Amino acid sequence: MILLILALSTASIAAVEKAPKQPIAVRVDFVEALAPRDTTSSARYQQSYEGTIALGAELLGKKLKACGYSLDTRTSFYDASDALKAKEFGIKSAEEGAWLVVGPRRSNHYLLLVQGAGAIPTASIMASSDKVGDLGTRHTTLSPINSKMAAIAAAEANLRTHKGARYVSVVSSDCSNCVDFAKAFDQSAAKLGLKKAGELPITGEAIQAKALRDQVSDLRPDFVLLPNYSKVSSAVMAAFNEDSHPPLFVGGDGWGDSQYGFVQNGLDVQKVNGFTVRGFPPVDKGLSQFNLGREVLRSKRKALSFTPDLSILKIMEETVAELCAVRPKDRTAFLSAFEKQYAKRLEAPWGVSVFDLKRGEIHFDKTVGKGK
Amino acid sequence: MKQRSAKEYLLISWLVPMLCTLVGSAVLAFGLSYLDYSNYRRSELERLADLAPAVGRRIVAELLLGEQGTLRPVVAQLKSEYALQSLEIHSGAPRKLGASISAQWKLPLGNEEKFVAMERESRSYSSFVQFRHFLLALLPSLLMAAVGFFLQRRFLRLHFIEPIEALAETSVGERGADSKWPTEIQSIAKKLAEAFSSREQAVFGQVARGIIHDIRTNLNSMGTATQLVETAKDAEIREARLEKLYSACNRNIPKIKSIVDLSLDSSREISMKAELGDIGETVEQALTTLSEMAVAKGVHLDIDLGGVLFAVHDPVQLERVIVNLVKNGIEATDDGVNGKQVRVALKDISSGVAIEVEDSGLGLADPQSIFRPLKSSKTHGVGLGLFVSKKIVEAHNGTLEPGHSTLLGGAKFTVHLPQEERR
């Protein structure tokens, strides 16, 4: 009888152990802002964004399943003119049980998302303001922070001009990221002996380019710091296109590139030269630097063209790797793991890239440093 | 009061509504402008109210980020982007905003009471008072008025002007009332036709009586003389009666001829044979034929012909006038109380020649009606003498004016012949 009982107990334990385990659903929310005015590129961006998530989920599916997890991705887009939405989505994600929130590109939007997400770990695909770097261990960004990019930009400007070169800053005062970059640049430039001849703040996108050009020319700079987005930057540069000796222009992660889109609005910038720093290399180069990226390149399943796609895949790869390594049972355990090691692996994995502007086009030059 | 034609009255009757249309259009234009202005303000207020949350949320985002440095440029950008006159963030209770287009929105900052107040400059009412509104109101009104004027003109011409013009014809029995005419005008036409008919009959009777009486009297005289010739047996007596018959014929036949001429002249245009001649001679010729009558009636004829006055006139016709006036004067003295006197004076006046005939009779009871045909105070007259005299004088482009004789106390008639006719 005892033997019978023992036999039945053993058999039932074995049966329980052999029963397929239900995978733990890991909810990852993706929140991104879309520019309301540029609907065509916004639609293309949204399409690529969603396609990249689907591709990553598919390529990582088997591995994740083997580890006992499944990804529950939710994507939310909102109008970029309404930054407050980022906070509201952060609150919503936290309330609905998201383990991780992948935040928007823009630093101010990401900072608001973090306010809403509370204790939930977040990662921005591109945010780069210094404040983002100061958010602590629960939050990270895949872009190098502004001060680091600004330091590299200053060093590069020093390298491309001469000792004691004069520069003028033309900064969009309504762009907090641009203002931060300019400040950080000034600090680094001062250390390098570069001399600031003046600062000309601008507001909005409709600028008086010709008047601005005259003001800049009066200050006779060797280079002009233009840490603004490409539309404004190209408008300023175009005003110098007919000058016999236009100054060198230095960008700050806002100009875009040939793949991402250097918006010139039909303006001619063929004769001006410059360079810009960016937190990301060209997409293909970035993909080649991590396993999932290489798999995407090999599979040729999708031609990725937007830099954020790099970040999305990298975040997904690292999330799956962490889940399989740590096997957290719930999001509290996941948060702990995120804070201890996993966040660090997401910090600026591609370093700072330098792009040249020549004959109206932007081309990758080199990568300078990796990590925060 | 100035006399106006029916067309002028018709025009005035349209000018008044036209003026009313202009005033009405102006009032309507102001009304439309105000409506535009109200719609503009309402839509602007609605737009601003719709805008307030978007603006407020952008400000909240900046406040939450603690980006005080960028709040100011963001506010400046929002002001420029949405064409705002002012954009203020304030704490505490909602503010009372100015009269311009404004909106206020409570910022979603949890327990913190903060508001964003926005104001946009409003266009003034005067900028909505535009000439196009006036034209918009005026043009259709004018068009309608023009169409109305055209239709009314046609309508009134057909139903009022033409019937009224035709009344003249109905008043002389040349046509009757038309059933298409307004009933009032038909009634007037009927009354005019009746009056004409009765007057025509009366005139006919009166003329007939007067003429027949005068002709019969003369014929009787000649008839008696003829009978006396027939009954005379003695040759000498017969010879003497034939003389009387001859004399009666000589006297009465011109009278009958005169009665017939007067009757004919009253109903036809005066036939004139004007020539330059001595007026005094013509007057003298007329008085010669009347001197016997004056003597027979015991009337003293006072004649003052002054100097020789020449004028273009028809001596025969003018003589008829003088004869008629003097004869009337002689006959009027029968009833007078100031003695029997008739004065005839010829005067050279600045505007031409004046022939004055005045008597010592009772004078004229109704000077305005004496020229009406068939109007006579005499028992034996047909009442055409003065009517024909006036026609003759007017045919000379002159005037015949009745009046009162201050000298003799009776009637006074003055014939004015114009200077143009003098030599």
Boltz contact constraints between the chains, C-beta under 6 A:
constraints:
  - contact:
      token1: [A, 82]
      token2: [B, 57]
      max_distance: 6.0
  - contact:
      token1: [A, 83]
      token2: [B, 61]
      max_distance: 6.0
  - contact:
      token1: [A, 84]
      token2: [B, 57]
      max_distance: 6.0
  - contact:
      token1: [A, 84]
      token2: [B, 60]
      max_distance: 6.0
  - contact:
      token1: [A, 84]
      token2: [B, 61]
      max_distance: 6.0
  - contact:
      token1: [A, 108]
      token2: [B, 65]
      max_distance: 6.0
  - contact:
      token1: [A, 111]
      token2: [B, 65]
      max_distance: 6.0
  - contact:
      token1: [A, 112]
      token2: [B, 61]
      max_distance: 6.0
  - contact:
      token1: [A, 112]
      token2: [B, 64]
      max_distance: 6.0
  - contact:
      token1: [A, 173]
      token2: [B, 73]
      max_distance: 6.0
  - contact:
      token1: [A, 174]
      token2: [B, 73]
      max_distance: 6.0
  - contact:
      token1: [A, 174]
      token2: [B, 74]
      max_distance: 6.0
  - contact:
      token1: [A, 174]
      token2: [B, 77]
      max_distance: 6.0
  - contact:
      token1: [A, 176]
      token2: [B, 67]
      max_distance: 6.0
  - contact:
      token1: [A, 176]
      token2: [B, 70]
      max_distance: 6.0
  - contact:
      token1: [A, 203]
      token2: [B, 73]
      max_distance: 6.0
  - contact:
      token1: [A, 203]
      token2: [B, 76]
      max_distance: 6.0
  - contact:
      token1: [A, 203]
      token2: [B, 77]
      max_distance: 6.0
  - contact:
      token1: [A, 204]
      token2: [B, 77]
      max_distance: 6.0
